Amino acid sequence: MLDMSSGARMKVFRCPTDELTLTNCAILNEGDFPNDVKHIEVTPKNGKEFIFSVRFHPDVPRGHVGFSLPQRKWAMLSLNEEILVKPYYFDPTSSSECLCTIVLEADFLQKKSVSLEPYDTDLMAREFLLQFSGQAFTVGQQLAFSFQDKKLLGLVVKSLEAADLNAIKAGQDAKPKKTRLGRCLGDTIVQFEKAENSSLNLVGKAKGKQPRQSIINPDWDFQKMGIGGLDKEFNAIFRRAFASRVFPPEVVEQLGCKHVKGILLYGPPGTGKTLMARQIGTMLNAREPKIVNGPQILDKYVGESEANIRRLFADAEEEEKRLGPNSGLHIIIFDEIDAICKSRGSVAGNTGVHDTVVNQLLAKIDGVEQLNNILVIGMTNRRDMIDEALLRPGRLEVQMEIGLPNENGRFQILSIHTIRMKDHKKLAPDVDIKELAALTKNFSGAELEGLVRAAQSTAMNRLIKASSKVEVDPEAMEKLLVDRSDFLHALEHDIKPAFGTSAEVLEHFLSRGIINWGTPVSGVFEDGMLLIQQARMTDTSGLVSVLLEGPPNSGKTAIAAQLAKDSDFPFVKVCSPEEMVGYTESAKCLQIRKVFDDAYRSQLSCILVDNIERLLDYGPIGPRYSNLTLQALLVLLKKEPPKGRKLLILCTSSRRQVLEDMEMMSAFTAVLHVPNLSKPEHLIAVLEETDVFSKKDVATISRKIQGQRLFIGIKKLLALIDMARQTEEQYRIIKFLSKLEEEGALESSSRGLQ
């Protein structure tokens, strides 16, 4: 036997049998060591010390120690290397004698032999204690582990905890202490954790914490998202789509919950759908997102469009097969998804390409061989065109409307787009972002960005001299400053919101202004303002429809335009027959429908439907009208806007009886009668508002028409006043009164014209 007091020089030998390899012991020859040696301390050339439990076998030559491949790898030993070996004895009074807990990191020993069958950690812990009870373990030690008839596992000792014997002897509560070395006992708690990027499927209670990457990118800063006004929407998307992915897989497994696989972002153009999808892709600690435009999928060759869909999901499929539940998240972003996912059967032609593309996409997201490691984000302006099967839970189940930003949202967006100017002191102190946010009602995010660009262009233009050649002010760098007037100029001349007020049309209707000629007009305005307040109220149904009816030329359109203007609603749209001259019935219905759909996008909307009977193609001979347009209008007039939205509809008509015959009157919340001028004092009130007649002339006309019956619309009267304006002053009164009689507005009186 070797003298072991100071250690003996021995050589590294290969482990003689596979069975001994699985014992994870160093193998000695009985002639070298006495039988009472249970552990040895090995010191290789690098000077580090390693503790091994030992077994004896005659196939190991004397002067040699047999080590398995995992042991040699751990201790960095090479075959025939000379090492210093001496017996190691645990101190019975030391806390390292008794290990309370062993945490082991597990993976397949052979990386090529991958299996998705479950490994029950409770049974593994029991088997581990049967095989290795009494052995010494060191943090970082590598060992092979045979479990039942399954594939061999490679284990690495991750952490050890030992009982504090001194505290136990003193009668104190003893908390386990971390230790580097210890001996496994029959009652030691054994826990298994899966190695990073391993496809090992561990189940059971002895499964420790899973090493996994956070789904959220650690470098992500929510403050630097560059998305303004979409906090509420982003929070809702996060709650629905990502909260389940943040929790450990064990918790999700206990809940039996499935991850959301699809999100649909829809809303008006320019509201930030693509930006949000892009930010979701960078926020997540996942594979690089695949961004594809809907039309790119389509191909003229048979079967290629479907193959393009399959290629998008190929990487996710391959990883799902290889790693199973441990697969990473694959994000696929579809821009303009309505291009490929139209309702099946809606596209004309006999090819059926659109239908098969939709079928292929449905099968990939949630078909028989469904994938669990994907997140599909679709974006569209036309949610109504998308096949309904794609919108059910399990597919694109999180549907989020990205609408027009409110005032706070507009403030955030403008702040984002002006922050560089502020940092470089290119924004004048008189620019108030809050004021601009209040002025830009119904602007989308893209339109706000355009507004900032337009203001910058106006500011830059001041420093450019355009004579025979274009010259830039040499001190432009120092002088360039974007001020409040630049923003106001851009608001007035350059950028008009797509969902804003039809200001030009309203101004055209109000070109002559509103003349309050008597109580009938003031009464209509009072009732109109009450109805506007009703439309604004939060506890109402959200829909107020008003009919302004009266004889032709009584000023109904002007009053409706003034009410729309006074409402101060951010969205005011005019739907008039002039815009639809030459339209077919179906085209007219689609145009009317678009006006109402656009109105539903704004919080407060007003639609002015002018001259309803003309819109319905009504003709008294017959009589004839467009039933298709009538039905469309009836439906839209009664349809309540989405929750939280308010809609005021102002309609004008000169044919009340016709609307009653068509059963349209029930569609209106209120009916306001706009009468013609019927009293001489009404006429005098109008004349006093104009500068055509002097006070003396007005008094003369008043005297001449006193006591006579009058019936004329304000529009016709203003036309006659304009005609009188062209007449010589001495004949102006006679001409005006004679024209009133010709129009039948004033009863004939020889006394009146003498």
Summary of the structure (lengths in Angstrom):
residues: 754
radius of gyration: 42.6
end to end distance: 154.4
largest distance: 154.4
contacts: 2285
relative contact order: 0.06
helix: 41%
strand: 20%
